Amino acid sequence: MTGKPYTFDILLDEGTLSNYDNHLVRKLSDLKGYFNDREAYQSMLGVEEAVLYDVYELHRPELAGELLHGISIIHPGKVGSEYFMTKGHFHTVIETSEVYHCLKGEGVMIMETPEGEWAVEPLSSGKVLYVPPRWAHRSVNTGADEDLVMFFAYPGNAGHDYGSIERQGFRQLVTEIDGKLELVKNPRWLRPEER
Amino acid sequence: MTGKPYTFDILLDEGTLSNYDNHLVRKLSDLKGYFNDREAYQSMLGVEEAVLYDVYELHRPELAGELLHGISIIHPGKVGSEYFMTKGHFHTVIETSEVYHCLKGEGVMIMETPEGEWAVEPLSSGKVLYVPPRWAHRSVNTGADEDLVMFFAYPGNAGHDYGSIERQGFRQLVTEIDGKLELVKNPRWLRPEER
């Protein structure tokens, strides 16, 4: 069950791994309802089926002592004024953390707790980000034309809980206004006591 | 208890982190008994107190859902024909894994299980190494004059068990013979049934 140790290369120029057994591709149509500007979303979908992000990873047993690991690549682009981003999620086992090492690009991680606390941290090459237990997290590529590439690791038993994020998103939208990154209050977001 | 998310930079040129709360320094005298050539060890100790490796990390609660993370820097050098290396250890909670991302330098990870199974994997910039649960691990710098720098992450509850490795070492010594890396059987190593 434990298996043997192994190595693989992060191929940063090609944006992939030398070895993986899971490749997740998230397209614009997979994020229906996630972007705030519904009109911009629909008209973009009519023109092209953009790939928003890729994840390459290696399967491990879904046990607490294991670590799931791989890279996520968020491509550059916007839907209306909102930058391309991942769906974002809580861990199903909420008392589990995640660590990211940013290898390329520019972005932010937007995070919040079930109690409504929120945080935004910058991402750029060489930066490590620690997402403590209980914090939902979403990666956002705020670069003009470069991929945001991050190595990630999290406990094997963590799981993904998309529920509340899928319903109402994060408290802040990450947008570009007049060529600048701006956090905008998400009109769909409800406080825990209002849900 | 969970704390806030945070970021820090890996300063690869300086060989440190922009922020850390634990800095472990392992000197030659801390590894008494670890190198096979006792004579070379003693005579080297008489000349200089070399630093073999540094670890920079951030404390986290010692809980299963947390991830301890930081960088380890193994400096270049040899004691006799044996390359500078870390002490090496099992995790106290043996069913926990560790993931490494090599950022700089050349080396190997030497690993073994309590049952006597062993493995060696190469380390170089851009490589990820997964150490599954149950595998003791030791980093070895096999480069001529460059540090071996690795980012690491492992479960917060893992702990360090130096016991059996301190007593008899790993099954294989990582040595340089005639300018080439060579694995040599460790004469002190005993099979599980002989211990």
Interface residues (C-beta under 8 A of the other chain):
Chain A: T2 G3 K4 P5 Y6 T7 F8 D9 I10 L11 L12 L17 L58 R60 L63 A64 G65 E66 L67 H69 V93 E95 T96 S97 E98 V99 H101 M109 M111 T113 A119 E121 P122 L123 G126 K127 V128 L129 Y130 V131 P132 P133 R134 W135 H137 F151 A153 Y154 P155 A158
Chain B: T2 G3 K4 P5 Y6 T7 F8 D9 I10 L11 L12 L17 L58 R60 L63 A64 G65 E66 L67 H69 V93 E95 T96 S97 E98 V99 H101 M109 M111 T113 A119 E121 P122 L123 G126 K127 V128 L129 Y130 V131 P132 P133 R134 W135 H137 F151 A153 Y154 P155 A158
